């Protein structure tokens, strides 16, 4: 079976990655696609339990997610990864592991919007110094320079994001069909 796309949604905490991933999954499942969502928070509670937020631990977390995404995509499953992946070198590692199916999607939102949406209170805790190495406040986030798609959730809702992602997947499918015919 042909590899399916891996959509790697990166952005700050609260940007909307998980929400978009859930809605996109529902849309794709409704069209009969096999879909898996790999949510960074869920991965950290299970597969990457015990890893911290040092550069080495973040790299290992991303490596684990990328390996899982690659394996699933080789089975024809569309994989939606919702993970901060704050550094470009970490996303580069994911791209190298996954290969051609990898599509980087920058889920962009202003820091103030992310803080306003923060249901877990992590930004407030980071600002009080209770959470160290919190991406966007006390730790670096490097926005992608050339993502396959940019979705700005400060100006567009989840339905626009899902429509944009569906269009990206359709373009990927068309390119794959052309390669198969060549």
C-alpha positions in Angstrom: 0.0 0.0 0.0 1.2 3.5 -0.7 2.3 5.8 2.1 -0.2 8.3 3.3 0.5 11.8 4.3 1.8 12.9 7.7 0.6 16.3 8.6 2.9 17.7 11.3 1.0 20.5 13.1 3.5 22.7 15.0 2.8 25.9 17.0 2.7 27.3 20.4 0.6 25.7 23.2 -2.9 27.0 22.8 -2.5 27.8 19.1 -5.2 25.2 18.2 -3.2 22.2 17.0 -5.2 19.5 18.9 -8.6 21.1 18.1 -7.7 21.2 14.4 -6.4 17.7 14.4 -9.6 16.3 16.0 -11.8 18.2 13.5 -9.7 17.1 10.5 -9.7 13.5 11.7 -13.5 13.6 11.9 -13.7 15.0 8.3 -11.3 12.4 6.9 -13.0 9.5 8.7 -16.3 10.7 7.3 -14.8 10.3 3.9 -13.7 6.8 4.7 -10.0 7.4 5.3 -7.9 5.6 7.9 -6.6 8.3 10.2 -4.5 8.5 13.4 -3.9 11.5 15.6 -0.7 11.7 17.5 -1.2 14.4 20.1 1.9 15.7 21.9 0.2 15.9 25.3 -1.1 12.3 25.0 2.3 11.0 23.8 4.0 12.6 26.8 1.6 10.9 29.2 2.3 7.5 27.7 5.1 6.7 25.2 7.3 9.5 26.3 6.4 9.4 29.9 9.4 10.4 32.0 11.0 12.6 29.4 11.5 16.2 30.4 11.9 19.4 28.4 15.7 19.5 28.0 16.9 19.7 24.4 17.9 16.0 24.5 14.5 15.0 25.9 12.6 17.1 23.4 14.6 15.6 20.6 13.9 12.1 21.8 10.1 12.8 22.2 10.0 14.1 18.6 12.0 11.1 17.4 9.5 8.7 19.0 6.5 10.6 17.5 8.2 10.7 14.0 9.0 6.9 14.1 5.4 6.2 15.0 4.1 8.5 12.3 6.3 6.9 9.7 5.2 3.4 10.6 1.5 4.3 10.5 1.9 6.2 7.2 3.5 3.1 5.6 0.3 1.3 6.4 -1.7 3.8 4.4 -2.9 5.7 7.4 -3.1 9.5 7.3 -1.3 10.7 10.4 -2.0 14.0 12.0 0.7 15.0 14.5 -0.2 17.8 16.9 3.1 18.6 18.7 4.8 21.9 19.5 8.2 20.7 18.2 9.7 24.1 19.1 13.0 24.0 17.2 13.6 23.8 13.5 16.2 21.1 14.0 13.7 18.9 15.8 11.2 19.3 13.0 14.1 18.6 10.5 14.7 15.3 12.4 11.0 14.4 12.0 11.1 15.2 8.3 14.2 13.0 7.9 12.7 10.1 9.7 9.3 10.3 8.0 10.5 11.2 4.5 8.3 12.2 1.5 5.0 11.9 3.3 6.0 14.7 5.8 4.0 17.9 5.5 4.8 20.7 7.9 1.8 22.9 9.0 2.4 26.0 11.1 -0.5 26.6 13.3 0.2 30.3 14.0 -1.4 32.3 16.8 -0.3 35.3 18.7 1.1 34.7 22.2 -1.7 36.8 23.6 -4.3 34.6 21.9 -2.6 31.5 23.1 -2.5 32.8 26.7 -6.2 33.8 26.4 -7.1 30.3 25.3 -5.0 28.5 27.9 -7.5 26.3 29.7 -4.7 24.5 31.7 -3.3 27.8 33.1 0.2 26.9 32.0 1.1 30.4 30.6 0.1 32.0 33.9 2.2 29.4 35.8 5.1 30.0 33.5 4.9 33.8 34.0 4.9 33.2 37.8 8.1 31.1 37.4 6.3 27.9 38.4 6.9 26.2 35.0 10.4 26.3 33.7 11.3 26.0 30.0 7.8 26.8 28.8 7.8 27.3 25.1 7.0 30.9 24.0 7.5 32.3 27.5 10.8 31.0 29.0 11.9 28.8 26.2 12.4 29.3 22.4 9.9 28.6 19.7 11.3 28.8 16.2 8.4 29.4 13.7 8.8 27.4 10.5 10.4 29.4 7.7 8.8 27.5 4.8 5.9 25.4 6.0 3.8 23.4 3.5 0.9 25.3 5.0 0.4 28.2 7.4 -2.9 28.4 9.3 -3.4 31.5 11.4 -5.8 30.8 14.1 -5.7 34.3 15.4 -7.7 35.3 12.2 -9.3 32.1 11.0 -11.4 29.5 12.7 -11.2 25.7 12.8 -13.4 25.2 9.7 -11.0 27.3 7.5 -8.1 25.4 8.9 -9.7 22.1 8.1 -10.6 23.2 4.6 -7.0 24.4 4.0 -5.7 21.1 5.3 -8.1 19.1 3.1 -6.9 21.1 0.1 -3.2 20.3 1.0 -4.0 16.6 1.3 -5.8 16.7 -2.1 -2.7 18.3 -3.7 -0.5 15.6 -2.1 -2.7 12.9 -3.4 -2.6 14.4 -6.9 1.2 14.5 -6.9 1.4 10.9 -5.7 -1.0 9.8 -8.5 1.2 11.5 -11.1 4.3 9.9 -9.7 2.7 6.5 -9.8 1.7 7.0 -13.5 5.2 8.1 -14.5 
